[in-house]
Structure formats: structure tokens, C-alpha cells
């Protein structure tokens, strides 16, 4: 009897572990089936609980993520949101489902390395698919530069989300000092360069900013955590060369940085005049500044938030009031997750959202976990330029990995 029980448990755990590994790769390539994949993880978890193969042991981050979902639910009742707002709540389900799944622990721990490999494999598949799509575009329209950049290049996910996936892969590869994720050193270097260079095709300003921040911060943290001036000099040399190459070898990137700085300076000198003087078609950075200005005013007028699903109405109203009817018709979100959360959930919502970020940063620095630090830093920067939790690509990626990495034990094993 005991033998059969042990056999069934080991068989379940093998399926359980492999399901998470497959999810980490497959949802990237086939985002439309992500709901089915999550449903499968839910069913496995329920089965494991019934058979007593899993124990409920959530941590504070998992609780906080679930509480954030609860805040979105409450906002629907507090602000008397229309039934149409339920579709926005559906997009937030990963905030509660993934943390709940990760709250159940099996007795046998699993190494996180397989999960990292799965993510890198998914990113590699996305890169190959992106070049295939670009090749088809080039054959049909003959516009090489446009076909191999931004949305023409990244057709499965928005370029900013694809950039986030690749940055995480780059960090995993460069911090894999023991060659555990990719045992073959040459292959690891090739993969690292590939995931980094594709950022040029995506052209994400936030992505390039994160690269610069990691270039500046990682060597300092490596020195602080591990010591050794030789490691610091070597790391700085490699990362600085790569960072400078990214910024100065692309005219588009330099132009984007220059335009962004110019618009910011003009806006902060005379905000109202800047907004009133914008003419169509607007550039991306102009659009962001207008949306940030309008959504910030909504936050100030509604300190308790306007509720999930109501922000579009308020933004349209404010944009029409300042004479930007064309922008109002596009129904853009604020393009800033911090403003988005504040506008929808008010001060309590942004405090909870900020707590998750700050707590994870503290844990990362306290426990000397550079992968977690890099992921949280990326999340913060991307959230400054995009409402990263408004699309499934962003909410699944960050919920999955933030929840997963919050469950690493002291021996850097993944409790799965």
C-alpha cells in the first residue's frame, strides 16, 4: 500500500513539474492557449490537494498579489461599474490564479534551472518566428528596415513585452556563472548575444533604458555580494561595450532618446502650452506625455480611484476638454502602470502595488539574488512607459515569474 502511494505521488510530481516547465515555454509561443495551459495547472493543483500531495503555504508576496486582485473586484462594487467592466476583471485573473497555484507546495523540491531553460527556449522560438514574419513582410512589401522592426517584427506579442521576455533571458544567461542553464559555454554566449541584439529590432525605449541600468548596477552588486575587483572590471568592460554599442550604432535609438529628452524638457517648462501646441500625427513620446498629464489629473481628482473599467471614460472626457479629440478616439490607456493603478484603485491600490515591488527588491538585495533584482528592476522601468499589466502578455509573464521567484528557497531551488 505504501509502495503504491509513493509510486502515485512520484508520478504526479513528475507530471506536475513538467507541466510548469512546458507552460514557461509554450505560453510565449502560443499566447492564445495560455488560458488552457493555466487551467491545466489549476486542475493539477486541485488533484494534488485532494490526494494530499501538495500543502498550502503561501508567502507574503503571493498574498499581496491576490489582495491586489481583490482590490480590483471591490472597485467594481464601490464605483458601481457597468457589466462591461467584467472583461477587464477577466484580464486580471492571473493576479489571483497564478499566486494561488504557487501557494501549494509539494514535498519534493525541484531545481529552477529547467524552468529557466524553458523560458529561454520559448524566447528562441519567438525570435525565429519573428524573423520568419519579417522575411514574409519583406518579400511582400520590399521594405527591409520596417519589416524587421517593431510591430512588423514582433507580431505575436507587443514589442515592449517581447523586449521584457528577452531581457529576462539575457539576464539568466549572463548570470549563469556555473553554466547550469546552458552547459555549453559557447552556446550560452551565442544565445546571450542573440537575445540582446534582437532588442535593436524591437526598438523599445524602456528596454534600452533597462540595459543601461543593468550595465551600471549589476557589476556593483556583483562586487558587493561576491567581491573581487577583477570580476568587476571584466563585467563593467563587457557590459559597457555592449551598452555603448546599442546606443551609438542605431540612428533610430539615438533619435528616440533625443526626441524623448526634447519633449520632456519642453513639457516641464510649460506643460499646458506643450499639450495645446501638439499637432497630429503625434509621435509616441508626445502621446505618452499627454496621456500622463491627463491621467495624473484624474488621479488628483479621484484619490479613491475611478474603478476598474471606468478609466477610459474619464480619459476620453479629459482629452476632449483639452482639444485632443483624435487621441480620445483611440482609447489609449495611460501608458504607465503606476498611474493606471492609482487612477483605478486610488492611493490604497498604489500602496499595495508599491509594496509588492519594494518588498521584492528588498528580498532580492538581502538574499543576494541578482536574477530577481533584475526582473523587478525591469518591471519597474517597463511600468513607467507602458501599462504592463493591462495585456495578458505582461500580466502572465510578470505574475508567473514574480510568484515563481518569490518561492526560491535558500539553496536557490524551486519549490515545485
C-alpha positions in Angstrom: 0.0 0.0 0.0 2.8 2.4 1.0 4.7 1.5 -2.2 1.6 2.3 -4.4 1.1 5.6 -2.6 4.7 6.6 -3.1 4.6 5.5 -6.7 1.4 7.6 -7.4 2.9 10.6 -5.7 6.2 10.4 -7.7 4.2 10.0 -10.9 2.1 13.0 -10.1 5.1 15.2 -9.2 6.8 14.3 -12.4 3.8 15.4 -14.4 3.4 18.4 -12.1 7.0 19.6 -12.6 7.0 19.0 -16.4 3.7 20.9 -16.8 5.2 24.0 -15.3 8.3 23.7 -17.5 6.1 23.3 -20.6 3.9 26.2 -19.6 7.0 28.5 -19.2 7.9 27.9 -22.9 4.5 27.2 -24.6 2.6 30.3 -23.5 5.2 32.5 -25.0 4.9 30.9 -28.5 1.1 30.2 -28.3 -0.4 33.0 -26.1 -3.9 32.2 -27.3 -3.8 28.9 -25.4 -2.4 30.4 -22.2 -5.9 30.1 -20.6 -6.0 26.4 -21.4 -2.5 25.9 -20.0 -3.3 27.8 -16.8 -6.5 25.7 -16.5 -4.4 22.6 -16.7 -2.1 23.8 -13.9 -5.2 24.6 -11.8 -6.6 21.0 -12.3 -3.2 19.5 -11.4 -3.1 21.6 -8.3 -6.6 20.7 -7.3 -5.8 17.0 -7.8 -2.6 17.3 -5.8 -4.5 18.9 -2.9 -7.2 16.2 -2.9 -4.6 13.5 -3.0 -2.6 15.4 -0.3 0.5 15.7 -2.5 0.5 19.5 -2.1 0.4 21.7 1.0 -0.9 25.2 1.2 2.0 27.5 2.2 1.6 31.0 0.6 4.1 33.8 1.3 3.5 37.5 1.8 4.1 38.3 -1.9 1.6 35.7 -3.1 -0.9 37.1 -0.6 -0.2 40.7 -1.8 -0.8 39.8 -5.4 -4.1 38.1 -4.5 -5.0 41.2 -2.4 -4.4 43.4 -5.5 -6.9 41.3 -7.4 -9.3 41.7 -4.5 -8.9 45.4 -4.7 -9.9 45.3 -8.4 -13.0 43.3 -7.5 -14.0 45.7 -4.8 -13.6 48.7 -7.1 -16.3 47.3 -9.3 -18.8 47.5 -6.4 -17.6 50.7 -4.9 -17.8 52.6 -8.1 -20.8 50.8 -9.5 -19.0 49.7 -12.6 -21.0 48.6 -15.7 -21.2 44.9 -16.6 -18.8 45.6 -19.5 -16.1 46.0 -16.8 -16.1 42.3 -16.1 -13.9 41.8 -19.2 -11.3 43.9 -17.6 -11.5 41.8 -14.4 -11.1 38.7 -16.6 -7.8 40.0 -17.8 -6.7 40.3 -14.2 -7.5 36.7 -13.3 -3.8 35.8 -13.5 -3.2 38.0 -10.4 -5.1 35.5 -8.3 -4.9 32.2 -10.1 -1.1 32.1 -10.6 -0.3 33.1 -7.0 -2.8 30.6 -5.7 -1.2 27.8 -7.8 2.2 28.8 -6.5 0.9 28.8 -2.9 0.7 25.0 -2.9 4.0 23.2 -2.2 4.9 19.6 -3.0 7.1 17.7 -0.5 9.8 17.2 -3.2 11.6 20.3 -4.4 12.6 20.9 -8.0 15.5 22.8 -9.4 14.5 26.1 -11.1 17.1 25.6 -13.9 14.6 23.6 -16.1 12.1 26.4 -15.8 14.8 29.0 -16.9 15.7 26.8 -19.9 12.1 26.6 -20.9 11.7 30.4 -20.9 14.9 30.8 -23.0 13.7 28.1 -25.4 10.4 29.9 -25.8 12.2 33.2 -26.5 14.4 31.5 -29.1 11.3 30.2 -30.8 9.8 33.7 -30.8 12.9 35.1 -32.4 12.9 32.6 -35.2 9.1 33.2 -35.8 9.7 37.0 -35.7 12.4 36.7 -38.4 10.1 34.5 -40.5 7.3 37.0 -40.3 9.7 39.8 -41.2 11.0 37.8 -44.2 7.4 37.3 -45.4 6.8 41.0 -45.0 10.0 41.9 -46.9 9.1 39.5 -49.7 5.6 41.1 -50.0 6.3 44.8 -49.5 10.1 45.1 -50.0 10.6 47.4 -47.0 13.5 45.7 -45.3 14.0 48.2 -42.4 10.3 48.5 -41.5 9.7 44.8 -41.9 12.4 43.9 -39.5 11.5 46.3 -36.7 8.8 47.0 -34.0 5.3 45.6 -34.6 6.2 44.1 -38.1 8.9 42.1 -36.5 7.1 41.2 -33.3 3.6 40.1 -34.4 2.8 37.6 -31.6 3.5 40.0 -28.7 3.7 43.8 -28.5 7.4 44.8 -28.9 7.6 46.1 -25.3 6.5 42.7 -23.9 8.8 40.8 -26.2 11.6 43.1 -25.1 10.8 42.2 -21.4 10.9 38.4 -22.2 14.3 38.7 -24.0 15.8 40.9 -21.2 15.0 38.2 -18.7 16.6 35.6 -20.9 19.7 37.8 -21.3 20.0 38.2 -17.6 19.6 34.4 -17.0 22.3 33.7 -19.5 24.8 36.3 -18.3 24.3 35.4 -14.6 24.6 31.7 -15.3 28.2 31.7 -14.0 28.2 27.9 -13.4 26.9 27.1 -16.9 24.0 25.2 -15.4 21.2 26.7 -17.6 23.2 26.2 -20.8 26.1 23.8 -20.1 27.9 24.5 -23.3 29.7 27.9 -22.8 29.9 28.9 -26.5 26.1 28.2 -26.9 25.4 30.3 -23.9 27.4 33.2 -25.3 25.7 32.9 -28.7 22.2 32.9 -27.1 23.1 35.8 -24.9 24.2 37.9 -27.9 21.2 36.9 -29.9 18.7 37.8 -27.1 20.5 41.1 -26.7 20.8 42.1 -30.3 17.2 41.4 -31.1 16.4 44.4 -28.9 17.5 46.5 -31.8 14.7 45.1 -33.9 12.1 45.8 -31.2 13.2 49.4 -30.6 11.8 49.6 -27.1 13.0 52.7 -25.3 12.3 51.1 -21.9 14.2 48.1 -23.0 17.3 50.1 -23.8 17.0 52.1 -20.6 16.9 48.8 -18.6 20.0 47.6 -20.4 21.8 50.8 -19.3 20.6 50.5 -15.7 21.7 46.8 -15.6 25.1 47.8 -17.1 25.5 50.3 -14.2 24.1 48.2 -11.4 24.9 44.6 -11.9 28.8 44.9 -11.7 28.4 47.0 -8.5 26.1 44.4 -6.9 28.4 41.5 -8.0 31.3 43.3 -6.4 29.3 43.9 -3.2 28.0 40.4 -3.0 31.0 38.4 -4.2 34.0 40.7 -4.0 36.9 40.6 -6.4 38.0 43.7 -8.4 38.9 41.6 -11.4 35.3 40.4 -11.8 34.0 44.0 -11.5 36.4 45.3 -14.1 35.6 42.5 -16.5 31.9 42.8 -16.1 31.9 46.6 -16.5 34.1 46.3 -19.6 31.8 43.8 -21.3 28.5 45.4 -20.3 29.7 48.9 -21.1 30.9 48.0 -24.6 27.6 46.3 -25.3 25.6 49.2 -23.8 27.6 51.8 -25.9 27.2 49.7 -29.0 23.5 49.6 -28.6 23.1 53.3 -28.1 25.5 54.6 -30.8 25.2 52.1 -33.6 21.5 52.7 -34.2 20.3 56.1 -35.6 16.7 55.2 -34.6 17.7 54.7 -30.9 19.7 57.9 -30.8 16.8 59.8 -32.4 14.3 58.3 -30.0 16.4 59.3 -26.9 16.9 62.8 -28.3 13.3 63.3 -29.1 12.2 62.0 -25.7 14.6 64.3 -23.9 13.5 67.3 -26.0 9.8 66.6 -25.4 10.4 66.2 -21.6 12.2 69.5 -21.4 9.5 71.4 -23.3 6.8 69.8 -21.3 8.3 70.6 -17.9 9.0 74.2 -18.9 5.3 74.9 -19.9 3.0 71.9 -19.6 -0.2 73.5 -20.7 1.4 75.2 -23.7 3.1 72.0 -24.7 -0.1 70.0 -24.7 -2.1 72.7 -26.5 0.5 73.1 -29.2 0.8 69.4 -30.3 -0.3 68.7 -33.8 -1.3 65.5 -35.5 0.0 62.9 -36.3 1.6 62.7 -32.8 4.8 60.9 -32.1 4.9 58.2 -29.5 6.7 60.3 -26.8 4.3 63.2 -27.4 1.3 60.9 -26.9 2.7 59.5 -23.7 3.3 62.9 -22.2 -0.3 64.0 -23.0 -1.7 60.7 -21.6 0.4 61.0 -18.4 -0.7 64.6 -17.9 -4.4 63.7 -18.4 -4.4 60.6 -16.3 -2.4 62.3 -13.5 -5.1 64.9 -13.3 -7.7 62.1 -13.0 -5.7 60.7 -10.1 -5.7 64.0 -8.3 -9.4 64.5 -8.8 -10.3 61.0 -7.6 -7.9 59.9 -4.8 -10.0 56.8 -4.2 -9.8 55.8 -7.9 -12.4 55.6 -10.6 -12.7 51.8 -10.5 -11.7 49.1 -12.9 -13.1 49.7 -16.4 -14.1 53.3 -15.9 -10.8 55.0 -16.7 -11.4 55.0 -20.5 -14.5 57.2 -20.0 -12.7 59.7 -17.7 -9.7 59.9 -20.0 -11.9 60.4 -23.1 -13.6 63.2 -21.2 -10.4 64.9 -20.2 -8.8 64.6 -23.7 -11.9 66.2 -25.3 -11.8 69.0 -22.8 -8.2 70.0 -23.8 -8.9 69.6 -27.6 -7.4 66.2 -28.3 -10.4 64.5 -29.8 -8.3 62.4 -32.2 -6.4 61.0 -29.3 -9.6 60.4 -27.3 -11.0 58.2 -30.2 -8.0 55.9 -29.9 -9.0 55.0 -26.2 -5.4 54.7 -25.1 -4.5 53.6 -21.5 -2.1 55.9 -19.6 0.9 54.0 -20.8 2.2 54.0 -17.2 1.2 51.2 -14.8 1.8 53.2 -11.7 -0.6 55.9 -12.9 -3.0 53.3 -14.2 -3.2 51.6 -10.8 -3.6 54.9 -8.9 -6.3 56.1 -11.3 -8.3 52.8 -11.0 -7.7 51.9 -7.3 -6.7 55.1 -5.7 -4.0 55.6 -3.1 -4.6 52.3 -1.3 -4.2 50.5 -4.6 -0.9 52.1 -5.5 0.4 51.5 -1.9 -0.3 47.8 -2.3 1.3 47.7 -5.8 4.3 49.6 -4.5 4.6 47.2 -1.5 4.9 44.2 -3.8 7.7 45.9 -5.8 9.6 47.3 -2.8 9.4 44.0 -0.8 10.7 42.0 -3.7 13.6 44.5 -4.2 14.5 44.2 -0.5 14.4 40.4 -0.6 16.5 40.4 -3.8 19.2 42.6 -2.3 19.1 41.0 1.2 19.3 37.4 -0.2 21.8 38.4 -3.0 19.5 37.3 -5.7 20.5 39.2 -8.9 18.0 37.4 -11.2 15.1 38.5 -9.0 16.6 42.0 -8.7 17.0 42.3 -12.5 13.4 41.1 -13.1 11.9 43.6 -10.6 14.0 46.4 -12.0 12.8 45.6 -15.5 9.2 45.5 -14.2 9.6 49.0 -12.7 11.1 50.6 -15.8 8.6 49.0 -18.2 5.8 50.1 -15.9 7.0 53.7 -16.3 6.5 53.6 -20.0 3.7 51.1 -20.5 0.6 49.8 -18.6 2.3 46.4 -18.5 -0.5 44.7 -16.5 -3.2 45.6 -19.0 -2.4 42.9 -21.5 -2.2 39.2 -21.0 1.4 39.1 -22.3 2.5 41.3 -19.4 0.3 40.1 -16.6 1.0 36.4 -17.2 4.8 36.9 -17.6 5.3 39.1 -14.6 2.8 37.3 -12.3 4.3 33.9 -13.2 7.9 34.8 -12.7 7.5 37.2 -9.7 5.4 34.5 -8.0 7.8 31.7 -9.0 11.0 33.6 -7.9 9.4 34.5 -4.6 9.3 30.8 -3.9 13.0 30.1 -4.3 14.5 28.6 -1.1 17.8 29.4 0.5 19.6 26.9 -1.7 18.1 28.5 -4.9 15.9 25.6 -5.5 12.4 26.0 -6.8 9.7 24.6 -4.6 7.5 22.9 -7.2 
